[in-house]
């Protein structure tokens, strides 16, 4: 299971801080051999002036992923991760198939 941040939206100036992130665009992927599951989206991030501010240029992907997961909540994170795993399982064991027409062989 791999969380990735693709881009960040930021306000140029908030309370004297520069490039304050308010949205993270993310991807969640997992692979099993040739099978791939993927969920992607964006998550709002609230700026809390009472918390220590990390300058934009000092942010790490792990830090932003932590913000995204915290903003989503454990239940939503677990649902996204289960969705990705289910996509892989559905590819391995499809519930619906479309075989070729028997008269076109």
Secondary structure as UniProt FT lines:
FT   STRAND          2..14
FT   TURN            15..16
FT   STRAND          17..32
FT   TURN            33..34
FT   STRAND          35..44
FT   TURN            49..50
FT   HELIX           56..58
FT   HELIX           61..72
FT   HELIX           74..92
FT   HELIX           102..104
//
